[in-house]
Amino acid sequence: MFIHLGGDVIIRSKEIIAILDRDVGDMSVITKDYLKSEKERKKCTVISQDFTKSIVITDDVVYLSPVSSLTLNKRAQAVSELELQLSTEEDQVQKN
C-alpha cells in the first residue's frame, strides 16, 4: 500500500522507517543524532516550501513533509489495518 506525504509525493508504506515531528527540540539526543546521520547518508527531499511539519525516514530518502506527523501516523495505521484485513480475508479464501 501507499501513503501520501504531501505535494506529489506518495511512497510505499513498507519503506517507512520512522515518522518524526519536525520539532527536533523535543527529541532526545539519541534521536537528534540519528536524524543528523540519516540526513548526511541519504538524499533529503523537501516536499513543499510550506512549513515542514514532519520528517519521514525511508531506506533511501529523508522527506520533509508539510503534513503533520500525527496525520501521517494515522494514515500509516489505517494502511496497516487494511493490509492485515486483506491478508486475513485472503487466508480465509485459500482455506475454503
Phi, psi and omega in degrees: 000171185234156177231131178275121182265354184120161182056228179257018187259121176229131181232161176291134182298330181291343180282342187286126175265317181206149171237118185240148172290144185290343182284084183293346178297332179272356182275156175289165178300320180298316180294319178299316179296318179299313181298318179299315181293324178295319179295327179285326184276333190239165174292139178249123183244120175271116185287322183215147177284353175294177180304125177282126182251337182212164179236124180245124182253128175240183179299325187246338190222146168253118181260134173257110190253145175278357180266138183296152179296327178298314178297315180296321177294322176296318178297316180297319179296317179298318179295317180298316179295320179295316178298319178295317179297315179296320179296317179296316179296321179296319178297320180293322179295318181293329179288331182272000000 
